[in-house]
Amino acid sequence: FFFFLSQVFSSAPALLASDAVVSGLSNKSISINTNFVGSDILIFGSIKRSNYDELIQSDIIIEIIGPRLPITVLKKKRRFGIWINSDPIIIDNSPTFYALISTRDPDVILNDAEIKNSAIGREKIAPTITASFDYDEAVDAAIRIRSKDRKYKLQEKPLSLKNDTLFSSTITLPSNLIEGDYETIIYLIQNKKIISSSRDIIQVRKIGLEKWLYTTAHDRPLLYGIFCIILAIISGWGASEIFRRFQQ
């Protein structure tokens, strides 16, 4: 009996051991200034196997989620012969940037319960708060508009596993980034379940004149307004002076 118990406890770590994902980023800090035109982030990693003799078929999903802000979607309607924006719908806590890339479609490699719990994809962009056709239509419009502006990148290119272990992908962050923390999540999928995940943060911060203008506009709006008026006066005077001299 004691021999049996000793065998069970000695083999417990092996029974509980499972594969895990290990990942890294080429850059965890991005500075925004007047010359900022975007940045490429290399996301790389590997699957740490618990048993290399019997490899379990695996998939990888990568998400990058930017700072969340509410977004208002307006619908164009024709009234009295004029097209106007009306019927505003507010989507709360929608990420200002969202990227999704995976080895296969998440709907294929995850079961319904895992998709619901992890909220990967559309649910991460706009959590379902009501079963409304207008709300779903507004979410579709927001995704379409932000995809066109390169703020949303959904399955633009497939992710591949090299030797069933290594993976890497380059995500391009656009020039119109919002300052804040961009969360990176890498999921390891096996048997339609999330086995392991790895999280990291990309810090996006304004520097130099961009930082001063942004901080002043939000913290000291009166000073910012006075500065803009003075700048407009100086610019107007300078332009008129140059024009006058060219006329002579």
C-alpha positions as CSV (number, residue, x, y, z in Angstrom):
1,F,0.0,0.0,0.0
2,F,2.8,2.4,1.0
3,F,4.7,1.4,-2.1
4,F,1.6,2.3,-4.3
5,L,1.2,5.7,-2.6
6,S,4.9,6.5,-3.1
7,Q,4.6,5.6,-6.8
8,V,1.5,7.9,-7.2
9,F,3.1,10.9,-5.6
10,S,6.4,10.5,-7.3
11,S,4.6,10.4,-10.7
12,A,2.2,13.3,-9.9
13,P,4.5,16.1,-11.3
14,A,4.8,14.2,-14.6
15,L,1.0,13.7,-14.8
16,L,0.4,17.4,-14.1
17,A,3.1,18.7,-16.4
18,S,1.8,20.4,-19.5
19,D,3.2,22.4,-22.4
20,A,3.7,26.2,-21.9
21,V,4.3,29.2,-24.2
22,V,7.4,31.4,-23.7
23,S,7.5,34.7,-25.6
24,G,9.3,38.0,-26.0
25,L,9.1,41.4,-27.7
26,S,11.7,43.2,-29.7
27,N,10.7,46.6,-28.2
28,K,8.7,47.3,-25.0
29,S,8.8,51.1,-25.2
30,I,7.8,53.4,-28.0
31,S,8.3,57.2,-28.0
32,I,6.0,59.5,-30.0
33,N,7.4,62.8,-31.3
34,T,6.8,65.0,-34.3
35,N,8.7,62.7,-36.6
36,F,7.0,59.5,-35.5
37,V,5.7,57.5,-38.5
38,G,4.8,54.2,-36.8
39,S,6.8,51.3,-35.4
40,D,7.3,47.6,-36.1
41,I,7.2,45.2,-33.1
42,L,8.6,41.7,-33.5
43,I,6.7,39.2,-31.3
44,F,8.5,35.9,-30.9
45,G,8.4,32.8,-28.8
46,S,8.4,29.0,-28.5
47,I,6.4,26.2,-27.0
48,K,8.1,24.6,-24.0
49,R,7.2,21.0,-24.4
50,S,6.7,18.7,-21.4
51,N,7.3,15.6,-23.7
52,Y,9.2,15.9,-26.9
53,D,8.6,12.3,-27.8
54,E,4.8,12.8,-28.2
55,L,4.1,16.3,-29.5
56,I,0.6,17.5,-29.1
57,Q,-0.8,19.5,-32.0
58,S,-0.7,23.1,-31.0
59,D,-1.9,26.5,-32.2
60,I,-0.9,30.0,-31.2
61,I,-3.1,33.2,-30.9
62,I,-1.5,36.6,-30.5
63,E,-3.5,39.7,-29.4
64,I,-2.4,43.3,-28.9
65,I,-4.9,45.5,-27.2
66,G,-4.5,49.3,-27.0
67,P,-5.9,51.7,-24.4
68,R,-9.7,51.6,-24.2
69,L,-12.0,54.6,-24.9
70,P,-15.7,54.9,-25.7
71,I,-16.5,55.4,-29.4
72,T,-19.6,56.9,-30.9
73,V,-20.9,55.5,-34.1
74,L,-23.3,57.7,-36.2
75,K,-25.6,56.4,-39.0
76,K,-26.2,58.5,-42.1
77,K,-29.9,59.0,-42.9
78,R,-31.7,60.9,-45.5
79,R,-34.1,63.4,-44.1
80,F,-35.9,66.1,-46.0
81,G,-33.6,65.4,-49.0
82,I,-30.4,66.0,-46.9
83,W,-28.0,63.3,-45.6
84,I,-27.3,63.8,-41.9
85,N,-25.6,61.8,-39.1
86,S,-28.1,60.6,-36.6
87,D,-28.9,57.7,-34.2
88,P,-25.6,57.7,-32.2
89,I,-24.6,54.4,-30.6
90,I,-21.9,54.4,-28.0
91,I,-19.5,51.5,-27.7
92,D,-18.0,51.6,-24.3
93,N,-14.3,50.6,-23.5
94,S,-13.4,49.8,-27.1
95,P,-9.7,49.4,-27.7
96,T,-8.1,52.2,-29.7
97,F,-5.8,49.6,-31.3
98,Y,-6.4,45.9,-31.7
99,A,-4.4,43.2,-33.6
100,L,-5.2,39.5,-33.9
101,I,-3.1,36.9,-35.6
102,S,-3.2,33.2,-35.2
103,T,-2.1,29.9,-36.8
104,R,-5.7,29.1,-37.6
105,D,-9.1,30.8,-37.2
106,P,-9.9,31.1,-33.4
107,D,-13.4,29.8,-34.1
108,V,-11.8,26.5,-35.4
109,I,-9.2,25.9,-32.8
110,L,-11.2,27.0,-29.7
111,N,-14.4,25.5,-28.3
112,D,-17.4,27.8,-27.6
113,A,-16.7,28.0,-23.8
114,E,-13.1,29.1,-24.3
115,I,-14.1,31.7,-26.9
116,K,-16.7,33.1,-24.5
117,N,-14.3,33.1,-21.5
118,S,-11.3,34.6,-23.3
119,A,-13.4,37.1,-25.4
120,I,-10.9,36.7,-28.2
121,G,-11.7,38.7,-31.3
122,R,-14.9,40.7,-31.7
123,E,-15.8,40.4,-28.0
124,K,-12.5,42.0,-27.1
125,I,-13.4,44.9,-29.4
126,A,-17.0,45.4,-28.3
127,P,-18.4,43.2,-25.5
128,T,-22.0,42.2,-26.3
129,I,-24.2,44.2,-23.9
130,T,-27.5,43.7,-25.8
131,A,-29.0,41.6,-28.5
132,S,-29.6,44.5,-30.9
133,F,-29.3,44.7,-34.6
134,D,-28.4,48.4,-34.5
135,Y,-25.6,47.7,-32.0
136,D,-24.2,44.9,-34.0
137,E,-24.3,47.1,-37.1
138,A,-22.5,49.9,-35.2
139,V,-19.8,47.4,-34.1
140,D,-19.3,46.2,-37.7
141,A,-19.0,49.9,-38.8
142,A,-16.4,50.7,-36.1
143,I,-14.3,47.6,-37.1
144,R,-14.5,48.5,-40.8
145,I,-13.5,52.2,-40.2
146,R,-10.7,51.4,-37.8
147,S,-9.4,48.6,-40.1
148,K,-9.2,51.1,-42.9
149,D,-7.2,53.5,-40.6
150,R,-4.8,50.6,-39.7
151,K,-6.0,50.7,-36.1
152,Y,-7.4,47.3,-36.3
153,K,-5.5,44.4,-37.8
154,L,-7.5,41.2,-37.9
155,Q,-5.9,38.0,-39.3
156,E,-4.0,39.9,-42.0
157,K,-1.5,37.0,-42.4
158,P,-1.4,33.5,-40.9
159,L,1.1,32.7,-38.1
160,S,3.2,29.6,-38.7
161,L,4.9,27.2,-36.2
162,K,8.4,26.2,-37.2
163,N,9.3,22.6,-36.2
164,D,6.0,22.6,-34.2
165,T,7.7,24.9,-31.6
166,L,9.0,28.3,-32.8
167,F,6.8,31.2,-33.9
168,S,7.3,34.9,-34.7
169,S,5.3,37.8,-36.2
170,T,5.9,41.5,-36.9
171,I,3.0,43.8,-36.0
172,T,3.1,47.4,-37.4
173,L,1.8,50.0,-35.0
174,P,0.5,53.0,-37.0
175,S,1.6,56.7,-36.6
176,N,-1.8,57.7,-35.0
177,L,-1.3,55.8,-31.8
178,I,-2.9,56.8,-28.5
179,E,-0.6,57.2,-25.6
180,G,-0.9,54.4,-23.1
181,D,-0.1,50.8,-22.4
182,Y,-0.6,48.2,-25.1
183,E,-1.2,44.7,-23.7
184,T,0.2,41.8,-25.6
185,I,-1.2,38.3,-25.0
186,I,0.0,35.0,-26.5
187,Y,-2.2,32.0,-26.1
188,L,-1.2,28.3,-26.5
189,I,-4.1,26.2,-27.7
190,Q,-4.3,22.4,-27.5
191,N,-7.4,20.2,-27.9
192,K,-9.5,23.4,-28.4
193,K,-8.6,24.7,-25.0
194,I,-6.2,27.5,-23.8
195,I,-3.4,25.6,-22.1
196,S,-1.0,28.5,-21.4
197,S,-0.7,32.2,-21.9
198,S,2.0,34.9,-21.8
199,R,1.4,38.6,-21.2
200,D,3.5,41.7,-21.7
201,I,3.1,45.4,-22.0
202,I,4.3,47.8,-24.7
203,Q,4.5,51.4,-23.3
204,V,3.7,54.1,-25.8
205,R,4.6,57.6,-24.5
206,K,4.8,61.1,-26.0
207,I,8.0,63.0,-25.7
208,G,9.4,66.5,-26.5
209,L,7.0,69.1,-28.0
210,E,4.3,66.4,-28.5
211,K,4.3,65.6,-24.8
212,W,4.2,69.3,-23.8
213,L,1.3,70.1,-26.1
214,Y,-0.7,67.1,-25.0
215,T,-0.1,67.6,-21.3
216,T,-0.8,71.4,-21.5
217,A,-4.0,70.9,-23.5
218,H,-5.4,68.4,-20.9
219,D,-4.0,69.8,-17.6
220,R,-3.9,73.5,-18.4
221,P,-6.5,74.3,-21.1
222,L,-6.4,78.0,-20.5
223,L,-2.7,78.3,-20.9
224,Y,-2.9,76.1,-24.0
225,G,-5.6,78.3,-25.5
226,I,-3.5,81.5,-24.9
227,F,-0.5,79.8,-26.5
228,C,-2.6,78.9,-29.5
229,I,-3.8,82.4,-29.9
230,I,-0.4,83.9,-29.6
231,L,1.0,81.3,-32.1
232,A,-1.8,82.2,-34.5
233,I,-1.1,85.9,-34.3
234,I,2.7,85.4,-34.8
235,S,2.0,83.1,-37.7
236,G,-0.4,85.5,-39.3
237,W,1.9,88.4,-38.8
238,G,4.9,86.5,-40.2
239,A,2.9,85.4,-43.3
240,S,1.7,88.9,-44.0
241,E,5.2,90.3,-43.6
242,I,6.6,87.8,-46.0
243,F,3.8,88.5,-48.5
244,R,4.4,92.3,-48.2
245,R,8.1,92.0,-48.9
246,F,7.5,89.8,-52.0
247,Q,5.1,92.5,-53.3
248,Q,7.8,95.2,-53.1
